[in-house]
Amino acid sequence: MVLVPHTHWDREWYEPFQVFRLKLADVVDDVLARAEADPEFRFTLDGQFAAVDDYLELRPENRHRVAELVRQGRLSIGPWYILLDEFLCSGETIVRNLELGWQGAEALGGAMPVGYLPDMFGHTAQIPQILSRAGIEHASLWRGAPGALNRHAFRWEAPDGSAVRVEYLFDGYGNALDLFAIPSRLGSAVAAYREETRSWYGDDPVLGMLGTDHSAPRPDLMELVRGPGGEGLTVAGLAEYVTRFRPDDPRLPVVVGELRSHARGNILPGVISIRVGLKQAMARAERVVGEAEALAAHFRPGADYREAFLLAWRKIVESTAHDSVTGCGVDETADQVAARLAEAAQAGRAVRSAVLRSIAARVPADAHAVVNTVPWPRTVLAELDVAAPDPAAALTAVLPGGVAVPVQELGRSETVLGEEKLAAADLDKVIRRIHGRELFGQQIESYTVTPGALDFQVARVPSTPEFDLAALRAELAAAAEVAPGEWQVRTIAQERRRVLVAVPLDASGQVAVRTVQESPGPPEPVLAPAAVVSVTERSLASADVRVEVAGDGTLTVIGADGTTLTGIGRVVSGGDRGDSYNYGPPAADVLVDTPTSVVVSVVESGPLRGVLRVVRRYDWPESLSADVDVRAASTVPVEVTTLVELRAGEPFVRLDVSFVNPARDHRVRLHVPLPAPATDSAADGQFAVTVRGLTSEGGWGEYPLPTFPASSFVSAGPATVLLDHVTEYELAGDGAELALTLLRAVGWMSVNLHPLRDEPAGSEFPVPGAQYVGVPVRARLAIVPRRGGWGAAAAPRLAEEFRHDALVAPGLATAGGELPPSSSGLGVSGPGVVASAIRTRGDEIEVRLVAMSAAPTTATVTGAFVTCWRTDLLGRALEPLPVDGDRVDVELGPWEIATIRVS
């Protein structure tokens, strides 16, 4: 038996991060002292470099001690930065996790060359490709492996065919602990375990994982190993055991794709739907930081934002930990994760804003810059806030060269910003409100002083070059002496309008757009019928989609190919007596899906965008009763508001569903009925689309509920649903409908008596924050009606466009100037090809391409570059690729992840 002393370090969970970190420092202090005193001692620090970072922030003086033990191979660190939940972040975040962990470990002497994944709640399909493209040939894991396995190792293949050898921890990551329970019986315990696991190991040495959650190595370990009863025991690092085996052994059983079986360990699927706000915050941070990286690469390649991006990605990656974004910790931990993700988004937003300002600096102040956030051409609807001093005039929008584009007015601003009466002696208060020439958030255009009255005219962009505050003070003082009584002071703003403009954009491009009240030459564009959204009191229609609101507030959605989906958006509240790890249905559940009233109103009437508001009122049971298998008889009212939005040119209808949660102990799902029952679903995940059936494999102490995660879309039959964040779904009713979880509200971290799980997943701590009572809940999604499933619907690209709106910034140059020419950045094209990252790496730009297709394809990357290299996933050069003018073609296999560098 080969013993691997280790600790599994949950960075935050039932205690917040800083509490656990102090305990971590004690453990690592002990490990360093033990290793320095005994050359045969080995320790594996859980495969996550964050534990090293966290320790050295408290003990920076010990950096050289850690580095020396790593260099000698006696302390194993990395390769991950954090032991993540693979399903609750993007594939790109998984790559950044490995990148951060590998770089950190290499700087201290080297990373453990094993993809150690001991306690994740299942594993995504592309992990073997991610590891192998980083040069890692081995992995080790526990949960999620299928029940058919009966050996201690298997070959795990990704959808593209990449593979790693997996050392299967079939008996958990603490299987050797019990052998040391009675030291005097160590020899017999080891012998018995050797025989017990003979069928798994054959003649191979047994792997004894000696450690558990937050554990230190036992003080007498080496004495026991060397003493009586320790015969046949050796102590090693995990890599020393794993790398003795051939990664390409042809005798290994083969497992392909994701690992979400319940057969040999709980995978705790309820973490996908608990604390939905954390899942939304993760998606928001990833989106903002990714956009900021691409913008900086395209528009400010010389600017140095490395520290901002390092901060942002580290905080995102830290938050992916399998007890963090999962939401299965105490409230204090959840609050800390939310704050960390907010900081990451703030860092990304700061860079994004800085880049936008640099673009807007070339755009006149009476115009706007509009920037495309995807690397292919598209027409976007940009919302602008523009000056419109003539309330009767119609607006026209123009691009550089005087090209007219369609406009839809959304609303008009208030013009009276302030109105009050003051005594003449108090007029100086008005002067003190003025900062430079700013008043009420706008700039003073002019003012009028008459006896007893002071009127300011303000504008966002003043037409006069300067404002003399001293002259106003003197004039006002003189007028006050003439009229010492009561004065009326008003601040009148130039009228502004919110408008929607259809703006065509090149790949990763930008364009300036200006609205004018008189056409400068070309006539106002006439919208073609295909570009018009028509709106009635209960319907929206375009050339691509028609939507009708039924009496119960659900929708009928009809696609251009005649696909008809009915009953879309039914909202169902059912009881939940479970915990943060697993949904638990009450035995006598009451489902509420019928509203007591429905009100439909028109919010926007086209022609570019139509929006209907559907408000449904329900009475939901306020909680479970004293009998947890029965929902309470008392109810609480709730209004569920759905904004139904149709944009010209989009083949899907957007839904924005919101409510303030009034109830406890329940699950709220939105249903998408299918025209005919489906036998499987296809869900986007981390660089792949996974097909799943109507059941999940059971066999352990956890009921195999067929609820699954979807990242940016899920498809069944002719219905594809685009998603804003990772969402739990089920192909329910024997395949009759998709059910998407909007909220799961429970009050316990883990419960000891669970209807769908035999053993507790943790301690029975109360988590009142997970009930979300009084918390606004909001979900954004879109319905694509199209025969042929997600591929025919081009779902990967539609999902990117749904998640990534264009960015808009008001111009900063002198008003009235000529609009600057439009420009484009890197473009990515090819059937089923998307880009998960575009970023600056030194003097080059790195592009990560993903073939979201089961067939080989060619990705074409266009832009102003002359050299191109393929690299591995960690950025190490592999081979040059030929550049043809301003393009390079990259051949991609099915589901391949390819990284290139251009300059």
Disulfide bonds with the S-S distance in Angstrom:
none
